């Protein structure tokens, strides 16, 4: 898991304007940074996975992928919104298809 200072408070960022990058399994919203380091948030709705256990497992897989690639991305606030296709994806598919190695 990420340390608390690297987690993005999702409630405050939903209405902010930012750039959008779409991949096969998720949408990544990129916001102007408020701090000198990157913050990350993951949003998974009940429509994607009704069970809290499944949502948390998916959230953990996406956070693990973020931990691996976060140094390659520029400093910004990132909100990762999972698509319905990510509910059935394996850990390897999430690593390969959800988060690109570079953000333009």
C-alpha positions as a Python dict, from the first residue, in 0.01 Angstrom:
ca = {
    (1, 'X'): (0, 0, 0),
    (2, 'X'): (96, 357, -50),
    (3, 'X'): (182, 578, 244),
    (4, 'X'): (-102, 811, 342),
    (5, 'X'): (66, 1123, 203),
    (6, 'X'): (77, 961, -144),
    (7, 'X'): (-297, 878, -147),
    (8, 'X'): (-532, 1111, -326),
    (9, 'X'): (-853, 1209, -142),
    (10, 'X'): (-1104, 1106, -409),
    (11, 'X'): (-1400, 1303, -268),
    (12, 'X'): (-1218, 1633, -325),
    (13, 'X'): (-1091, 1553, -675),
    (14, 'X'): (-1404, 1433, -852),
    (15, 'X'): (-1506, 1783, -961),
    (16, 'X'): (-1160, 1905, -1058),
    (17, 'X'): (-1071, 1955, -1422),
    (18, 'X'): (-775, 1767, -1563),
    (19, 'X'): (-641, 1568, -1853),
    (20, 'X'): (-780, 1222, -1930),
    (21, 'X'): (-593, 916, -2056),
    (22, 'X'): (-793, 603, -2141),
    (23, 'X'): (-659, 249, -2156),
    (24, 'X'): (-829, -85, -2213),
    (25, 'X'): (-901, -147, -1844),
    (26, 'X'): (-918, 197, -1686),
    (27, 'X'): (-936, 573, -1726),
    (28, 'X'): (-663, 786, -1572),
    (29, 'X'): (-743, 1146, -1479),
    (30, 'X'): (-438, 1366, -1434),
    (31, 'X'): (-461, 1681, -1224),
    (32, 'X'): (-222, 1967, -1159),
    (33, 'X'): (-19, 1872, -848),
    (34, 'X'): (-88, 2043, -518),
    (35, 'X'): (226, 1900, -356),
    (36, 'X'): (585, 1838, -476),
    (37, 'X'): (515, 1464, -502),
    (38, 'X'): (263, 1248, -687),
    (39, 'X'): (-59, 1127, -526),
    (40, 'X'): (-271, 836, -648),
    (41, 'X'): (-632, 736, -603),
    (42, 'X'): (-828, 436, -730),
    (43, 'X'): (-1203, 446, -788),
    (44, 'X'): (-1401, 124, -832),
    (45, 'X'): (-1779, 148, -829),
    (46, 'X'): (-2032, -109, -717),
    (47, 'X'): (-2141, -138, -1078),
    (48, 'X'): (-1803, -298, -1158),
    (49, 'X'): (-1791, -534, -860),
    (50, 'X'): (-2087, -563, -623),
    (51, 'X'): (-1888, -736, -352),
    (52, 'X'): (-1659, -524, -133),
    (53, 'X'): (-1411, -811, -126),
    (54, 'X'): (-1380, -805, -506),
    (55, 'X'): (-1354, -424, -515),
    (56, 'X'): (-1078, -427, -255),
    (57, 'X'): (-889, -706, -433),
    (58, 'X'): (-905, -511, -759),
    (59, 'X'): (-797, -193, -580),
    (60, 'X'): (-496, -376, -432),
    (61, 'X'): (-394, -510, -774),
    (62, 'X'): (-411, -162, -928),
    (63, 'X'): (-219, -11, -634),
    (64, 'X'): (52, -276, -675),
    (65, 'X'): (82, -179, -1041),
    (66, 'X'): (105, 188, -941),
    (67, 'X'): (388, 112, -698),
    (68, 'X'): (587, -43, -982),
    (69, 'X'): (548, 241, -1233),
    (70, 'X'): (506, 555, -1024),
    (71, 'X'): (868, 669, -1067),
    (72, 'X'): (825, 679, -1446),
    (73, 'X'): (532, 923, -1434),
    (74, 'X'): (575, 1299, -1383),
    (75, 'X'): (467, 1462, -1058),
    (76, 'X'): (88, 1510, -1061),
    (77, 'X'): (-229, 1389, -891),
    (78, 'X'): (-365, 1074, -1059),
    (79, 'X'): (-712, 924, -1027),
    (80, 'X'): (-747, 574, -1175),
    (81, 'X'): (-1108, 480, -1254),
    (82, 'X'): (-1157, 111, -1330),
    (83, 'X'): (-1371, -5, -1623),
    (84, 'X'): (-1606, -301, -1604),
    (85, 'X'): (-1360, -512, -1808),
    (86, 'X'): (-1105, -485, -1526),
    (87, 'X'): (-1329, -689, -1293),
    (88, 'X'): (-1240, -1010, -1475),
    (89, 'X'): (-879, -917, -1554),
    (90, 'X'): (-587, -1105, -1404),
    (91, 'X'): (-301, -941, -1218),
    (92, 'X'): (-75, -967, -1523),
    (93, 'X'): (-336, -807, -1749),
    (94, 'X'): (-371, -516, -1509),
    (95, 'X'): (6, -465, -1500),
    (96, 'X'): (27, -471, -1881),
    (97, 'X'): (-294, -299, -1994),
    (98, 'X'): (-428, -77, -1716),
    (99, 'X'): (-138, 156, -1647),
    (100, 'X'): (93, 269, -1928),
    (101, 'X'): (464, 305, -1855),
    (102, 'X'): (461, 668, -1962),
    (103, 'X'): (198, 939, -1944),
    (104, 'X'): (209, 1203, -2216),
}
